[in-house]
Structures are given as C-alpha cells and as structure tokens.
Amino acid sequence: MTISGPGVSGAELDTAAVTAPRTGRRKAPRAGLPRKLTPDYISFLAVFFVLPVALFLVFVIWPFIQAVYVSLTNWTGFSPNMSFVGLDNFVRLFQDSAFMQAMANNALLAVVVPLVTIVIALLFASLITVGGPSHGQVRGLRGSTFYRVVSFFPYVIPAIVIAILWNMIYAPSGLLNGVLGVFGIDTNQFAWLGDQRTAMAASIFVMVWGMVGFYMVLFIAAIKGIPAETLEAARIDGAGRFRTVTSIMLPQIRDNVQTSYIYLGIAALDAFVYMAGLNSTGGPNNSTLVMSQYLFRTAFEKGQFGLATAMGVVLAVLSLAFAGIVMLVFRLIGGKDEGGRS
C-alpha cells in the first residue's frame, strides 16, 4: 500500500515500511570484549587486570610456593644450605604434643572469639539503632553517639598495648583482684593468667574486649543501610524489637556477619600479638599456646626454619579451610536471597 503526502513520495514510504520491521528485529550488540582492542581498552586491562594479577602472583602466590618448598627441607634459617626431607616436618608436627595442644587452642579460639564478639557487637548495634522508643520514628537509645565512641575506643589501641595492660590487670597484685577485694571478694591474689582453669578464658575476654567495638560500628553502618521504610513497616505490623532484629535486620546484614566471622576467625587462628603479650610462655601446661607462638619459638629460638615453615603452611591451610566452612555454613542456614544470590 502506498500513501502519498506533501513532500513525500510513495517509493520512500514503501522503503520505510519494509525496513522498519527489520530494524525493530535487529539484535542489540552483545556485551563482552570489544571487537577491536583500542588503546583505551588495552590501558584499562593493563591497569585494572594485568597489574593486580601480576602483583598477586609475585607477592602472594610465589611466596606461598616458596614456603611450601622450605617446609619440605631442614633449613636452619641462617645458612644457604638446606636438604630436602619430604614430609618429615609434617610428620614431626603431628607427633608433637605441644603443637597439637596449640592447634586445639587455636580451634577453640576460632569458634569462641568470633561467636562471642559478633553476638555482643550485634546486641550493641541493635540497641544503638533500634533500641529507642517504641513509638514514632525508629531510632536508637538516647546518647547513642557517646556509646559508639566509647565502644570503639579499645580498637584504636594497638593489640600489644591491650595485651600488656591486661597482663598487668590480671596480675596477682593487679587491678582486678583489687576491685574484687573492694566488693568483699577475697581472691587471695589469684593469678588469672597463671592458672590453667582461667588462663584461656581470661585471654578470650581480652581479645573480645579489643575487637567488639570495631564490629559494632561495622554492623551499625550495615543497619543504617537498611531502608527506614522497612523497619517502620515492621513496627506498623506489630513486630517488636526482638522480632525486628531477628527477622528484618539480621537477614539484611547476613553478608556483613559472614565476612566479620571470617575475619575474626582468621585473627583468632593467629592471635600471636594477644597471646604473646598476655602470656609469652604459652600459659600453664601450654593452655594458651597458639600455633603462631610455637612457630616463632621454633624458628627464632631453635633455629628450625624448615619445621617452623611447615607450621605456617598448616596454619594457612587451616585458615583457608575455616573460611570455606564458614561460607558453606552461612549458605546452608541462610538459603538463597531474592534474585538467586546465595
């Protein structure tokens, strides 16, 4: 069919009528690599892909490969000579009662420290963000900014300083026994770090005290990212504070909790600074000895760098395994989020 009009020929309209459907069916260009490697794209790859990968290989992968090789030798650390001994170092480790005790202590820390720290941090973060009045706008406790600053203060103190301070507090003539004596509790100058029954618990308390403030602020920032309309809708529907926290807030910040658990677990698997400052000898009957302490002692006191490097390899493998287990557990208990993201 030909439609004519002023200034437009029928042939032009026929051509447009034929080409219009074809144009509408034309596929959009596929996303992906450009067909031509332009200088701009090449420079982008070099800066944001090639360079980071090269740095990662040079400063992360290659040292780890070297560490694995050294762990298979009897290197003393102060001589260029070393002999290949295979898996002998690893066999010695798993036959060493002190190392096995240190591994068990690290496992305990990796379970207890992240769990206690995250629970306390979540409680404080919930109070500061939604613990205010039950009517009106959702808000936290009065003076929440002050609580936030005070809680974050221990994190800005270096870990070694925290450990030394608490070592003095836990001393038989230290502040803790003095305060308990004021309240009529006679501890008879009890050595909190010198008794096998309390040494590990006292050390865990110090680690939690030093890190809970940072993760409280982290969770506060994550909760602030939840739309206010979501929290207000839950309040209108009759949800109390506890239900709001467990059913609304926690699912929204699940990724933050998972990441925090991994970071805290890796810090607990190390724990060198805290344990060295609190009890450099490893505590009574090695009750607070951790693998990093035993590694340091083996390398720099005994001059057995090959054996110490084997400990480092075991610690690295355990850290990777811990991170994988935490991610798997959160995936299983958390299910899949909206949109298919797990």
C-alpha positions, -999 to 999 in steps of 0.1 A, spaced: 0 0 0 13 34 -10 5 65 10 14 98 -5 16 132 11 30 166 5 68 164 0 69 126 5 69 101 -24 53 67 -24 85 50 -31 101 64 1 72 52 22 74 18 7 110 16 15 104 27 51 76 2 56 99 -26 45 129 -16 65 111 -6 98 102 -42 108 137 -53 101 151 -25 122 129 -35 151 140 -71 149 177 -61 149 195 -76 179 213 -54 204 251 -58 204 262 -84 228 280 -74 260 316 -86 262 350 -79 248 351 -52 222 358 -64 186 388 -40 184 414 -37 211 416 1 213 444 18 232 419 29 259 407 -7 265 443 -21 265 454 5 291 423 -4 312 432 -41 311 468 -33 320 460 -12 350 430 -30 364 437 -66 355 472 -74 344 490 -53 371 468 -66 401 472 -102 389 509 -98 385 513 -82 420 491 -110 434 513 -137 418 546 -121 429 537 -111 464 512 -138 474 513 -170 453 551 -171 448 560 -166 485 534 -193 494 550 -217 469 584 -209 483 571 -216 518 557 -250 508 592 -259 494 610 -246 525 586 -267 547 599 -298 529 636 -290 539 657 -289 570 667 -252 565 681 -236 597 673 -201 585 708 -188 589 726 -209 562 722 -211 524 724 -249 527 693 -270 530 684 -306 524 651 -319 511 634 -341 537 600 -345 522 571 -348 546 592 -354 576 585 -320 591 548 -325 589 551 -360 605 570 -345 633 544 -318 638 515 -342 642 536 -362 666 544 -332 687 521 -329 717 528 -292 721 519 -284 686 487 -305 688 478 -286 720 484 -253 702 462 -264 673 435 -273 697 438 -239 714 435 -222 680 405 -242 672 388 -231 704 396 -195 697 384 -197 662 350 -209 674 345 -189 706 361 -155 698 341 -148 666 308 -161 681 310 -141 713 323 -109 696 296 -109 669 268 -116 693 279 -87 716 285 -64 687 251 -72 672 234 -65 706 251 -32 710 245 -22 673 208 -31 677 205 -10 709 221 20 692 200 18 661 165 4 670 166 3 708 149 36 713 112 44 720 87 20 706 66 48 691 74 74 664 104 72 642 127 41 645 158 53 664 183 41 689 190 48 725 195 84 737 231 93 736 240 65 712 268 85 696 286 86 730 282 48 734 295 43 699 327 63 705 333 47 739 328 12 725 351 19 695 379 33 717 396 -1 726 400 -9 689 422 22 683 447 9 709 474 -14 694 468 -50 703 502 -54 720 494 -25 743 460 -40 752 477 -73 760 503 -57 782 477 -36 800 455 -66 807 485 -87 818 491 -61 845 453 -60 854 453 -98 857 485 -99 879 481 -112 915 485 -77 928 468 -61 898 436 -41 894 412 -69 890 419 -85 924 420 -51 940 385 -42 926 371 -76 937 386 -70 972 367 -37 974 335 -56 969 344 -81 997 356 -109 974 389 -122 987 408 -137 957 440 -143 978 460 -127 950 448 -152 924 469 -154 892 443 -153 864 468 -160 837 488 -184 858 461 -209 865 451 -234 838 415 -231 847 412 -194 839 441 -186 816 423 -193 783 390 -176 794 409 -145 805 427 -144 772 395 -148 752 379 -119 772 408 -96 763 405 -104 726 368 -99 726 371 -66 745 397 -53 720 377 -61 688 340 -58 697 339 -21 692 350 -22 656 325 -48 646 297 -29 665 304 1 643 306 -21 612 271 -35 620 257 -1 627 268 11 593 252 -20 577 219 -15 597 219 22 586 219 9 550 185 -8 556 157 14 542 139 31 571 106 23 555 113 -14 560 118 -10 597 88 13 601 66 -12 582 77 -39 606 68 -17 635 34 -9 620 27 -46 615 33 -51 652 68 -65 653 87 -59 685 123 -50 688 135 -86 691 114 -97 661 126 -67 641 162 -76 648 159 -114 641 135 -113 611 143 -80 594 178 -68 603 198 -100 605 188 -113 571 196 -79 556 231 -78 570 239 -115 567 268 -109 543 284 -85 568 281 -110 596 296 -137 574 326 -115 564 331 -105 601 331 -141 612 357 -150 587 380 -121 596 376 -127 633 382 -164 628 414 -158 609 425 -133 636 418 -159 663 438 -185 643 467 -162 645 463 -145 680 501 -141 682 501 -105 695 475 -110 722 489 -143 734 525 -131 734 516 -100 754 494 -118 779 515 -149 784 546 -153 763 554 -187 777 522 -203 765 505 -204 798 504 -232 824 507 -266 806 506 -247 773 469 -239 780 472 -206 760 498 -216 735 489 -210 698 505 -221 666 519 -187 657 537 -186 691 551 -221 687 561 -212 651 581 -181 664 597 -201 691 607 -229 667 622 -206 641 640 -179 662 648 -198 694 656 -232 680 667 -222 645 645 -248 628 630 -227 600 620 -257 579 599 -271 607 585 -236 615 576 -231 579 557 -263 579 537 -249 609 530 -218 588 517 -240 559 494 -259 583 481 -226 597 475 -212 562 456 -244 551 435 -242 583 427 -206 577 415 -213 541 395 -243 554 379 -222 581 369 -195 556 354 -222 533 335 -238 562 320 -205 573 308 -196 538 293 -231 534 275 -229 568 261 -194 560 249 -207 526 231 -236 542 215 -218 571 208 -186 551 194 -201 520 192 -181 488 184 -144 488 160 -127 465 172 -128 429 190 -161 432 221 -146 450 233 -171 476 
